[in-house]
Amino acid sequence: MKVCSVDIQGSEALFCLLSLENGLMNAHECRQTRIPLKKADERTSDTEQLRRFQSIFAKVLEDYQISHVVIRERPKKGKFAGGADGFKIEAAIQLITDVRVELMLNSAIKEQLKKTPLLIDVRDAGLKKFQEAAFQTGFAWLNKP
C-alpha cells in the first residue's frame, strides 16, 4: 500500500509517497513534492484558490494510485499553532473523495520513532531535506501496530 504523508508548513503542503512491502520502506518518485495554496487576487477568490489546490492534490493522488493520506497534525493553539491557511489545506485534503485521510499527532510520531527508529537519512532515501517531517510521519504511520 502506498501512502502520501503530508507536512503542512505555512500555506504549503509538503509531501512524499511511501510504501512498506516485506519490511522494506520505499520512497516513490513524484513529479511534485509541494503544493502551495496561493493567495486570492483581483481575478480569483479564496474559494477558487482552495478548489484549485484540492484539484491539484487530488490529481497527484489519482495519478500515483494513493488510497491513504496521513497528515502531521498541528497544534490548534500555543507557540507552534498552525495558521488559517494550514487548516484550510488540511480540510481540503480531508474532503477529497475516495481517499482515506488520517491525522497523526506529533507525540504519536515521536513515540513510534522510538520503537522503530529511522536508520536512513531522508536525503539517502532520495528525498529533499524539506520533506523530512513528511517522511517521518509516513514512516511512523506505516510502522504502527
C-alpha positions as CSV (number, residue, x, y, z in Angstrom):
1,M,0.0,0.0,0.0
2,K,1.3,3.5,-0.9
3,V,0.7,6.3,1.5
4,C,1.0,10.1,0.9
5,S,2.4,11.6,4.0
6,V,1.9,15.4,4.4
7,D,3.5,18.1,6.5
8,I,1.8,21.5,6.3
9,Q,4.1,24.5,6.6
10,G,2.5,27.9,6.3
11,S,0.4,27.9,3.2
12,E,2.1,24.9,1.6
13,A,1.6,21.1,1.7
14,L,4.9,19.3,1.7
15,F,4.6,15.6,1.0
16,C,6.2,12.3,0.0
17,L,4.9,9.0,-1.3
18,L,6.0,5.9,0.7
19,S,5.2,2.3,0.9
20,L,6.2,-0.6,3.1
21,E,6.4,-4.0,1.5
22,N,8.0,-7.1,3.1
23,G,9.6,-4.9,5.7
24,L,11.3,-2.7,3.1
25,M,10.5,1.0,3.0
26,N,10.3,2.6,-0.4
27,A,10.2,6.3,-1.2
28,H,8.5,6.8,-4.6
29,E,9.3,9.4,-7.1
30,C,6.7,12.1,-7.7
31,R,6.5,14.9,-10.2
32,Q,5.7,17.3,-7.3
33,T,6.7,17.4,-3.7
34,R,5.0,20.6,-2.6
35,I,1.7,22.3,-3.4
36,P,1.1,25.9,-2.3
37,L,-2.2,27.4,-1.5
38,K,-2.0,30.6,-3.5
39,K,-3.4,33.9,-2.2
40,A,-6.5,35.2,-3.8
41,D,-6.1,38.2,-6.1
42,E,-8.5,40.5,-8.0
43,R,-9.2,37.7,-10.5
44,T,-9.7,34.8,-8.1
45,S,-11.4,34.3,-4.8
46,D,-10.2,32.3,-1.8
47,T,-12.7,29.6,-2.6
48,E,-11.4,29.3,-6.2
49,Q,-7.8,29.0,-4.9
50,L,-8.8,26.4,-2.4
51,R,-10.6,24.4,-5.0
52,R,-7.6,24.7,-7.3
53,F,-5.3,23.4,-4.5
54,Q,-7.7,20.5,-3.8
55,S,-7.9,19.6,-7.5
56,I,-4.1,19.5,-7.9
57,F,-3.6,17.4,-4.8
58,A,-6.4,15.0,-5.8
59,K,-4.8,14.6,-9.3
60,V,-1.5,13.7,-7.7
61,L,-3.2,11.1,-5.5
62,E,-5.1,9.7,-8.5
63,D,-2.1,9.6,-10.8
64,Y,0.0,7.7,-8.3
65,Q,-2.8,5.5,-7.1
66,I,-2.8,6.6,-3.5
67,S,-5.6,5.5,-1.3
68,H,-4.3,6.7,2.1
69,V,-3.1,10.1,3.2
70,V,-1.6,10.8,6.6
71,I,-1.2,14.4,7.8
72,R,1.1,15.5,10.6
73,E,-1.4,17.2,12.9
74,R,-0.5,20.7,14.1
75,P,-1.5,22.2,17.4
76,K,-4.5,24.5,17.3
77,K,-3.1,26.9,19.9
78,G,0.2,27.7,21.6
79,K,3.7,28.6,20.3
80,F,3.6,26.2,17.4
81,A,0.0,26.6,16.4
82,G,-0.9,26.3,12.8
83,G,-2.2,29.3,10.8
84,A,-5.5,29.7,9.0
85,D,-4.1,28.7,5.6
86,G,-2.7,25.4,7.1
87,F,-6.1,24.5,8.4
88,K,-7.8,25.2,5.1
89,I,-5.2,22.9,3.4
90,E,-5.9,20.2,6.0
91,A,-9.7,20.5,5.4
92,A,-9.3,20.5,1.6
93,I,-7.2,17.3,1.7
94,Q,-9.7,15.6,4.2
95,L,-12.6,16.4,1.8
96,I,-11.0,14.6,-1.2
97,T,-13.3,11.7,-2.1
98,D,-12.2,8.1,-2.4
99,V,-9.2,8.7,-0.2
100,R,-8.8,7.7,3.5
101,V,-7.2,10.6,5.4
102,E,-5.8,10.3,9.0
103,L,-4.2,12.9,11.2
104,M,-1.2,11.8,13.3
105,L,-0.1,13.7,16.4
106,N,3.5,14.7,16.9
107,S,3.6,12.8,20.1
108,A,2.4,9.6,18.4
109,I,5.1,10.1,15.7
110,K,7.9,10.5,18.2
111,E,6.7,7.5,20.2
112,Q,6.6,5.3,17.1
113,L,10.1,6.6,16.0
114,K,11.4,5.5,19.4
115,K,10.0,2.0,18.9
116,T,11.1,1.8,15.2
117,P,14.0,4.3,14.7
118,L,14.9,5.7,11.3
119,L,18.0,4.0,10.0
120,I,18.3,6.2,6.9
121,D,18.6,9.9,6.3
122,V,15.9,11.5,4.2
123,R,18.3,12.5,1.5
124,D,19.7,9.0,1.3
125,A,16.1,7.9,0.5
126,G,16.1,10.2,-2.5
127,L,14.0,12.9,-0.9
128,K,14.7,16.6,-0.2
129,K,15.5,17.9,3.3
130,F,12.2,19.9,3.4
131,Q,10.4,16.6,3.1
132,E,11.9,15.2,6.4
133,A,8.8,15.8,8.6
134,A,6.5,14.3,6.0
135,F,8.9,11.3,5.7
136,Q,8.9,10.8,9.4
137,T,5.1,11.0,9.6
138,G,4.7,8.4,6.8
139,F,7.4,6.1,8.3
140,A,5.8,6.2,11.7
141,W,2.3,5.6,10.3
142,L,3.4,2.7,8.1
143,N,5.2,1.1,11.1
144,K,2.5,1.5,13.7
145,P,1.0,-1.7,15.0
